[in-house]
Amino acid sequence: MKASGNGRPEQCALNLLRISRGEVPYDRIKGRNFGTVDAPVVSASNEATADAEWLLGAYEPRIDTEKIDVAGTIPGDMNINAKVIVKRESEEA
């Protein structure tokens, strides 16, 4: 998401984490990779964390991710909890 005209940064980060990769027609890499749903929990958790960090870093420049947790004990039932810090306008440049 771009830095202007898109609403609150927290809401944009949440929206990004809800998009499935391939869902956006002209930006097929935007979104999370849900291909790890049936993978073992440990490897899927590591991949989901790295994917979420990349996604938020690439598409939402107004935030810094402080911590990303992937909660879930069975394949296909993972929740991503991201603690984000909104940058001040002077830090965005």
C-alpha positions in Angstrom: 0.0 0.0 0.0 1.2 3.5 -0.7 1.9 6.1 2.0 -0.9 8.5 1.0 -4.7 8.2 0.6 -5.1 4.7 2.0 -6.5 5.2 5.5 -4.9 4.2 8.8 -1.6 2.2 8.5 -2.9 -0.4 11.0 -5.9 -1.1 8.9 -3.8 -1.4 5.7 -1.5 -3.9 7.4 -4.5 -6.0 8.5 -5.9 -5.9 5.0 -2.6 -6.9 3.5 -2.4 -9.9 5.8 -5.9 -11.0 4.7 -5.1 -11.0 1.0 -4.2 -14.3 -0.7 -1.2 -14.2 -3.0 -2.5 -14.1 -6.6 -5.7 -12.4 -5.7 -4.7 -8.9 -6.9 -4.9 -8.8 -10.7 -2.1 -6.5 -11.5 0.1 -7.3 -8.6 0.2 -11.1 -8.3 2.8 -11.3 -5.5 0.8 -9.0 -3.1 -0.7 -11.1 -0.3 0.1 -14.0 1.9 1.2 -17.4 0.6 -1.4 -19.8 1.8 0.4 -22.7 0.1 1.9 -23.7 3.5 -1.5 -24.5 5.0 -1.0 -28.3 4.7 2.7 -28.2 5.7 4.0 -29.3 9.1 3.2 -26.7 11.7 6.8 -25.8 12.5 7.9 -25.1 8.9 4.6 -23.5 8.0 4.9 -21.2 11.0 8.5 -20.1 10.1 7.5 -19.5 6.4 4.3 -17.6 7.4 6.3 -15.4 9.7 8.9 -14.6 7.1 6.2 -14.1 4.4 4.3 -11.7 6.7 7.5 -9.7 7.5 8.3 -9.3 3.8 4.7 -8.4 2.9 4.4 -5.7 5.4 7.8 -4.3 4.7 7.3 -4.2 1.0 3.7 -2.8 0.8 3.2 -0.7 4.0 6.1 1.8 4.4 4.3 3.6 7.2 4.8 0.9 9.8 7.6 -1.1 11.4 6.9 -4.6 12.5 8.0 -5.1 16.0 6.9 -8.7 16.4 5.1 -11.3 14.4 3.7 -14.4 16.0 2.0 -17.3 14.2 -0.3 -19.1 16.5 -1.8 -22.5 15.7 -1.4 -26.1 16.6 -2.8 -27.9 13.6 -2.2 -27.4 9.9 -4.6 -25.0 8.3 -5.5 -23.3 11.6 -2.9 -20.5 11.9 -3.4 -17.0 13.1 -0.9 -14.2 12.4 -0.5 -11.7 15.2 1.6 -8.7 14.1 2.6 -6.0 16.5 3.2 -2.9 14.4 4.5 0.5 15.2 3.3 3.4 13.1 6.2 5.6 11.9 6.1 9.3 12.3 5.9 11.2 9.0 9.5 12.4 9.3 10.6 8.7 9.5 8.8 7.6 6.3 11.2 9.2 3.8 
